[in-house]
Amino acid sequence: MAHIAWLGKKSPFCGNVSYGISTTRELKERGHQVSFIHFDNPSDSDISKTSLLANDPDVSLPYLIKSQVYTIPSPRAQRELRESLERLKPDLVHASLTLSPLDFRLPDLCQQIQVPLLATFHPPFDSKIRSLSASTQQLTYQLYAPSLGRFDKVIVFSEIQADVLNKLGVKEKRIEIIPNGVDTSLWTPKAEKSIESEEREVQKKLGKKRVFLYMGRIATEKNVEALLKAWKQINSNGCQLVIVGDGPLRPTLENNFLSTDECEIRWWGYEADLKTRLALLRCTEVFILPSLVEGLSIALLEAMSTGTACIATDAGADGEVLKDGAGITLSTESVTSQLKTLLPVLREHRFLTSHLGRRARLRVLEQYTLKNNINSLECLYKKLL
């Protein structure tokens, strides 16, 4: 079994955090030793411990700024990372890239200590430049490409993402396609007989109206405003739109899109509890992801795994996940007008949402399980070692 130094994030919650926690947990269960190195400013009482981390599986690096999108490390973070790796003596370093200046120093650092280095490259993208968000993310890929070419391996989630990097000069032999996966024994459809307490509590809060749900960050690239505009313009009688999440645009959107008797919008807020998130998806009929850019959304895979009908744009790899009837795919252009057409159809034809939910669950079981993801990861580790 390998000793893996995992460099990633534990907060604030985002897809990168979810990916790191679920992957390292599964690796540990399979017998691998994992040292999780992440950005977290230690308290004064912990500073003296930073030089005694040889057997500590959880190493904290100091930072100046940390957000869901990027991280700015403190000046001493690079030195502490190197000292930690020299003490831990891992077999390899797996960096779940945090969009940090430290990312660009990793190839030199690992070469100096002679440890194999691989990265999972998460940034969302749209293969076509159809919006300002897509253009910005394209710049991120251009900035990272020269550095990624110096990693031993770079994990991406889809053929589309691999093609983007390849066109930017990252050689095919450096790229490994391993799609995100979810625990299909946890993210399961609603049970017909036994209902968990969290599910009863969530259902009580939601009431009897059918649930159309968005779950994720409330930021420009997620395009939540397009969904809210569409919801306001349709007859949503008997249905409610539930917005789960937080972000910089939440106060503005919440003020501009108030719930009314004719159009119910419920602002749930950020939900940290995993069981409650699971219960929310089990109570949901339609999951909607109107993003302008994406990677491969774990929230989308979780919704599909619970047997929820899904609508998502073709940004990133999400369109690839939903192809051939596993869900409904939108173009990132004119999302509001597309949703104005689709939402009434799904409201009127419940047999269609049930059918899409079954197809979604089947697609995840076939291609996007956490088990298959870890199997592929272990094979890659063996190649590097």
C-alpha positions as CSV (number, residue, x, y, z in Angstrom):
1,M,0.0,0.0,0.0
2,A,1.2,3.5,-0.8
3,H,1.8,6.5,1.5
4,I,0.1,9.4,-0.2
5,A,0.7,13.1,0.6
6,W,-2.6,14.7,-0.4
7,L,-2.4,18.4,-1.0
8,G,-5.9,19.9,-1.1
9,K,-8.7,21.8,0.7
10,K,-10.9,21.1,3.7
11,S,-12.7,24.5,3.6
12,P,-14.6,26.5,2.6
13,F,-17.0,23.8,1.2
14,C,-16.9,23.4,-2.6
15,G,-16.4,20.6,-5.2
16,N,-12.7,20.5,-4.5
17,V,-13.3,19.9,-0.8
18,S,-15.9,17.2,-1.5
19,Y,-13.6,15.5,-3.9
20,G,-10.7,15.5,-1.5
21,I,-12.6,14.3,1.5
22,S,-14.4,11.5,-0.2
23,T,-11.3,10.3,-2.1
24,T,-8.9,10.3,0.8
25,R,-11.5,8.5,3.0
26,E,-11.9,5.7,0.5
27,L,-8.1,5.4,0.0
28,K,-7.7,5.0,3.8
29,E,-10.4,2.4,3.9
30,R,-8.5,0.4,1.3
31,G,-5.4,0.5,3.5
32,H,-3.4,3.4,2.0
33,Q,-1.7,5.8,4.4
34,V,-2.8,9.4,3.6
35,S,-1.3,12.6,5.0
36,F,-3.7,15.4,4.2
37,I,-1.9,18.7,3.7
38,H,-4.2,21.7,3.5
39,F,-4.4,25.5,4.1
40,D,-5.5,26.3,7.6
41,N,-3.9,29.0,9.8
42,P,-2.9,27.3,13.1
43,S,-3.8,28.9,16.4
44,D,-1.0,30.3,18.6
45,S,-1.0,27.2,20.7
46,D,-0.5,25.0,17.6
47,I,2.4,27.0,16.0
48,S,5.0,25.1,18.1
49,K,3.7,21.8,16.8
50,T,4.4,22.6,13.1
51,S,8.0,21.3,13.6
52,L,6.8,18.0,15.0
53,L,4.6,16.7,12.2
54,A,6.4,13.6,11.2
55,N,3.6,11.3,12.3
56,D,0.7,13.8,11.9
57,P,-1.6,12.8,9.0
58,D,-3.2,16.3,8.9
59,V,-0.7,19.1,8.1
60,S,-1.8,22.7,8.1
61,L,-0.2,25.4,5.8
62,P,-0.6,29.1,6.6
63,Y,-2.5,31.3,4.2
64,L,-3.4,35.0,3.7
65,I,-6.6,34.5,1.7
66,K,-8.8,31.4,1.1
67,S,-12.0,31.3,-0.8
68,Q,-14.1,28.7,-2.7
69,V,-12.3,29.7,-5.9
70,Y,-8.6,30.4,-5.0
71,T,-6.1,30.5,-2.2
72,I,-3.2,32.9,-1.5
73,P,-0.6,31.2,0.8
74,S,1.5,33.0,3.3
75,P,5.2,33.6,2.5
76,R,6.3,30.8,4.7
77,A,3.9,28.2,3.3
78,Q,6.3,26.9,0.7
79,R,9.0,26.3,3.3
80,E,6.6,24.5,5.6
81,L,5.3,22.3,2.8
82,R,8.8,21.2,1.9
83,E,9.7,20.5,5.5
84,S,6.5,18.5,6.0
85,L,7.1,16.4,2.9
86,E,10.7,15.7,4.0
87,R,9.5,14.5,7.4
88,L,6.5,12.5,6.1
89,K,8.6,10.8,3.3
90,P,5.5,9.9,1.2
91,D,5.7,7.6,-1.8
92,L,4.0,10.2,-4.0
93,V,2.3,13.6,-3.8
94,H,-1.2,14.0,-5.2
95,A,-2.2,17.7,-5.5
96,S,-5.9,18.5,-5.8
97,L,-5.0,21.9,-7.2
98,T,-6.4,24.8,-5.2
99,L,-5.7,27.6,-7.7
100,S,-2.8,28.9,-5.6
101,P,0.6,30.3,-6.5
102,L,2.0,27.3,-4.6
103,D,0.6,25.0,-7.4
104,F,3.3,26.3,-9.8
105,R,6.2,25.5,-7.4
106,L,5.2,21.9,-6.9
107,P,7.1,20.3,-9.9
108,D,10.4,21.8,-8.7
109,L,9.7,21.0,-5.1
110,C,8.9,17.3,-5.8
111,Q,11.8,17.0,-8.2
112,Q,14.2,18.2,-5.5
113,I,12.9,15.6,-3.0
114,Q,12.6,13.0,-5.7
115,V,8.9,12.1,-5.1
116,P,6.4,11.5,-8.0
117,L,3.8,14.2,-8.5
118,L,0.4,14.1,-9.9
119,A,-2.4,16.6,-9.9
120,T,-6.2,16.7,-10.3
121,F,-7.0,19.8,-12.3
122,H,-10.5,21.0,-11.3
123,P,-11.1,24.5,-12.8
124,P,-14.5,24.8,-14.5
125,F,-14.6,25.5,-18.2
126,D,-16.7,25.8,-21.3
127,S,-15.1,24.3,-24.5
128,K,-16.6,27.2,-26.4
129,I,-16.1,30.9,-25.6
130,R,-19.7,31.8,-25.1
131,S,-19.6,34.1,-22.1
132,L,-17.2,36.3,-20.0
133,S,-17.0,33.5,-17.4
134,A,-15.9,31.0,-20.1
135,S,-13.3,33.5,-21.4
136,T,-11.9,34.0,-17.9
137,Q,-11.7,30.2,-17.3
138,Q,-9.9,29.8,-20.6
139,L,-7.2,32.1,-19.3
140,T,-6.9,30.0,-16.2
141,Y,-6.2,26.9,-18.4
142,Q,-3.7,28.9,-20.5
143,L,-1.9,30.0,-17.4
144,Y,-1.7,26.5,-15.9
145,A,-0.8,24.5,-19.1
146,P,3.0,25.1,-19.1
147,S,3.2,24.1,-15.4
148,L,0.9,21.0,-15.8
149,G,3.3,19.8,-18.5
150,R,5.9,19.3,-15.8
151,F,3.7,17.1,-13.6
152,D,4.2,13.3,-13.9
153,K,0.4,12.9,-14.5
154,V,-2.6,15.3,-14.6
155,I,-6.0,13.9,-13.9
156,V,-9.0,15.4,-15.7
157,F,-12.6,14.4,-15.7
158,S,-13.5,14.1,-19.4
159,E,-12.3,13.8,-23.0
160,I,-13.4,17.4,-23.6
161,Q,-11.2,18.7,-20.8
162,A,-8.3,16.6,-21.9
163,D,-8.7,18.0,-25.4
164,V,-8.6,21.6,-24.1
165,L,-5.3,20.9,-22.3
166,N,-3.8,19.1,-25.2
167,K,-4.5,22.0,-27.5
168,L,-2.7,24.2,-25.0
169,G,0.5,22.1,-25.2
170,V,0.0,19.5,-22.4
171,K,1.1,16.2,-24.0
172,E,-1.4,13.3,-24.1
173,K,0.9,11.0,-22.2
174,R,0.7,13.4,-19.2
175,I,-3.1,13.4,-19.1
176,E,-5.2,10.7,-17.4
177,I,-9.0,10.8,-17.7
178,I,-10.7,9.7,-14.4
179,P,-14.2,11.0,-14.0
180,N,-15.6,12.1,-10.7
181,G,-17.5,9.5,-8.8
182,V,-20.0,9.4,-5.9
183,D,-20.8,6.8,-3.3
184,T,-23.9,5.1,-4.7
185,S,-24.5,3.2,-1.5
186,L,-25.0,6.6,0.3
187,W,-26.6,8.7,-2.4
188,T,-29.6,6.5,-3.0
189,P,-33.2,7.2,-4.0
190,K,-35.9,7.6,-1.4
191,A,-36.8,4.4,0.3
192,E,-40.4,3.4,0.0
193,K,-40.8,1.9,3.5
194,S,-38.2,3.4,5.9
195,I,-37.8,7.2,6.0
196,E,-34.9,8.6,8.0
197,S,-35.5,11.4,10.6
198,E,-33.6,14.0,8.5
199,E,-35.9,13.3,5.6
200,R,-39.0,13.7,7.6
201,E,-37.7,17.0,9.0
202,V,-36.8,18.3,5.6
203,Q,-40.1,17.3,4.2
204,K,-41.9,19.0,7.0
205,K,-40.0,22.2,6.3
206,L,-40.7,22.0,2.5
207,G,-44.4,21.3,2.9
208,K,-46.5,19.5,0.2
209,K,-45.4,21.5,-2.9
210,R,-43.3,19.7,-5.4
211,V,-39.6,20.7,-5.3
212,F,-37.4,22.0,-8.1
213,L,-34.0,22.6,-6.6
214,Y,-30.6,24.3,-7.2
215,M,-27.7,23.3,-4.9
216,G,-24.3,25.0,-5.2
217,R,-22.5,28.3,-5.0
218,I,-24.5,31.5,-5.7
219,A,-22.0,33.2,-7.9
220,T,-21.8,34.7,-11.4
221,E,-20.5,31.6,-13.2
222,K,-23.3,29.5,-11.7
223,N,-25.9,31.6,-13.6
224,V,-28.6,31.2,-10.9
225,E,-30.2,34.5,-12.0
226,A,-31.2,32.9,-15.3
227,L,-33.0,30.1,-13.4
228,L,-34.8,32.7,-11.1
229,K,-35.9,34.8,-14.1
230,A,-37.4,31.7,-15.8
231,W,-39.2,30.6,-12.6
232,K,-40.7,34.0,-12.2
233,Q,-42.1,33.9,-15.7
234,I,-43.9,30.5,-15.6
235,N,-46.9,29.2,-13.9
236,S,-45.4,27.3,-11.0
237,N,-48.7,26.4,-9.3
238,G,-48.1,23.5,-6.9
239,C,-44.3,23.7,-7.2
240,Q,-41.6,25.6,-5.3
241,L,-38.0,26.5,-6.3
242,V,-35.5,25.8,-3.5
243,I,-32.1,27.5,-3.6
244,V,-29.6,25.7,-1.4
245,G,-26.2,27.4,-1.1
246,D,-24.5,30.6,-0.4
247,G,-22.2,33.0,-2.3
248,P,-21.4,36.6,-3.2
249,L,-24.6,37.1,-5.2
250,R,-27.1,35.7,-2.7
251,P,-28.0,39.0,-1.0
252,T,-28.8,40.7,-4.3
253,L,-30.7,37.8,-5.8
254,E,-32.6,37.1,-2.6
255,N,-33.8,40.8,-2.5
256,N,-34.6,40.9,-6.2
257,F,-36.5,37.5,-6.4
258,L,-38.9,37.4,-3.5
259,S,-41.3,34.6,-3.0
260,T,-45.0,35.3,-3.7
261,D,-48.3,33.3,-3.4
262,E,-48.1,32.7,-7.2
263,C,-44.4,32.0,-7.4
264,E,-42.7,30.3,-4.4
265,I,-39.0,30.7,-4.0
266,R,-37.4,29.2,-0.9
267,W,-33.9,30.4,0.1
268,W,-32.6,27.5,2.1
269,G,-29.0,28.9,2.6
270,Y,-25.8,26.9,2.9
271,E,-26.3,23.4,4.2
272,A,-23.3,21.8,5.9
273,D,-24.9,18.6,7.1
274,L,-24.5,15.7,4.6
275,K,-27.6,13.8,5.7
276,T,-29.7,16.9,5.3
277,R,-28.3,17.5,1.8
278,L,-29.1,13.9,1.0
279,A,-32.6,14.3,2.4
280,L,-33.1,17.5,0.3
281,L,-32.2,15.6,-2.9
282,R,-34.5,12.7,-2.0
283,C,-37.4,15.2,-1.6
284,T,-36.6,16.9,-4.9
285,E,-38.3,16.1,-8.2
286,V,-36.1,18.1,-10.6
287,F,-32.5,19.3,-10.0
288,I,-31.3,22.3,-12.1
289,L,-27.7,23.4,-12.8
290,P,-27.7,26.5,-15.1
291,S,-23.9,27.1,-15.0
292,L,-21.9,29.0,-17.6
293,V,-18.8,27.0,-16.8
294,E,-18.3,23.7,-14.9
295,G,-15.8,20.9,-14.4
296,L,-17.7,17.8,-13.6
297,S,-20.3,18.7,-10.9
298,I,-20.3,16.4,-7.9
299,A,-23.6,18.0,-6.9
300,L,-25.1,16.9,-10.3
301,L,-23.8,13.3,-9.8
302,E,-25.2,13.2,-6.3
303,A,-28.6,14.3,-7.6
304,M,-28.5,11.8,-10.4
305,S,-27.5,9.0,-7.9
306,T,-30.6,9.8,-5.8
307,G,-32.8,9.2,-8.8
308,T,-33.6,12.9,-9.3
309,A,-34.5,14.2,-12.8
310,C,-31.7,16.6,-13.8
311,I,-31.3,19.6,-16.1
312,A,-27.9,21.1,-16.7
313,T,-26.0,23.1,-19.2
314,D,-23.4,21.6,-21.5
315,A,-20.6,23.5,-19.8
316,G,-17.6,21.4,-18.8
317,A,-18.4,17.7,-18.8
318,D,-21.9,18.0,-17.5
319,G,-23.4,17.6,-20.9
320,E,-21.4,14.5,-21.5
321,V,-22.8,13.0,-18.2
322,L,-26.4,13.6,-19.2
323,K,-26.2,12.6,-22.9
324,D,-28.4,9.8,-24.4
325,G,-31.4,10.4,-22.2
326,A,-29.8,10.5,-18.7
327,G,-31.1,14.1,-18.3
328,I,-31.9,17.3,-20.2
329,T,-29.0,19.4,-21.5
330,L,-29.2,23.1,-22.2
331,S,-26.9,25.4,-24.1
332,T,-25.1,28.0,-21.9
333,E,-26.6,30.6,-24.2
334,S,-30.2,31.8,-23.5
335,V,-30.7,29.6,-20.5
336,T,-33.7,31.6,-19.3
337,S,-35.7,31.1,-22.5
338,Q,-34.8,27.4,-22.6
339,L,-36.0,26.9,-19.0
340,K,-39.2,28.8,-19.7
341,T,-40.0,26.1,-22.2
342,L,-38.9,23.1,-20.2
343,L,-40.1,23.8,-16.7
344,P,-43.8,23.8,-17.5
345,V,-43.4,20.5,-19.4
346,L,-41.7,18.9,-16.4
347,R,-44.4,20.4,-14.1
348,E,-47.2,18.9,-16.2
349,H,-45.7,15.4,-16.9
350,R,-44.5,13.7,-13.7
351,F,-44.0,10.4,-15.6
352,L,-41.2,12.2,-17.5
353,T,-39.4,13.3,-14.3
354,S,-39.7,9.8,-12.9
355,H,-38.3,8.3,-16.1
356,L,-35.4,10.8,-16.2
357,G,-34.6,10.0,-12.6
358,R,-34.4,6.3,-13.2
359,R,-32.1,6.9,-16.3
360,A,-29.9,9.3,-14.2
361,R,-29.4,6.7,-11.4
362,L,-28.5,4.0,-14.0
363,R,-26.0,6.3,-15.7
364,V,-24.2,7.0,-12.4
365,L,-24.1,3.2,-11.6
366,E,-22.6,2.5,-15.0
367,Q,-20.0,5.2,-15.2
368,Y,-19.6,7.5,-12.2
369,T,-19.2,5.5,-9.0
370,L,-16.6,6.3,-6.4
371,K,-15.5,2.7,-6.4
372,N,-14.5,2.9,-10.1
373,N,-12.9,6.2,-9.5
374,I,-10.7,4.8,-6.8
375,N,-9.9,1.7,-8.8
376,S,-8.6,3.9,-11.6
377,L,-6.6,6.1,-9.1
378,E,-4.9,3.0,-7.6
379,C,-3.9,1.8,-11.0
380,L,-2.4,5.2,-11.7
381,Y,-0.5,5.2,-8.4
382,K,1.0,1.8,-9.3
383,K,2.2,3.1,-12.7
384,L,4.0,6.1,-11.0
385,L,5.6,3.9,-8.4
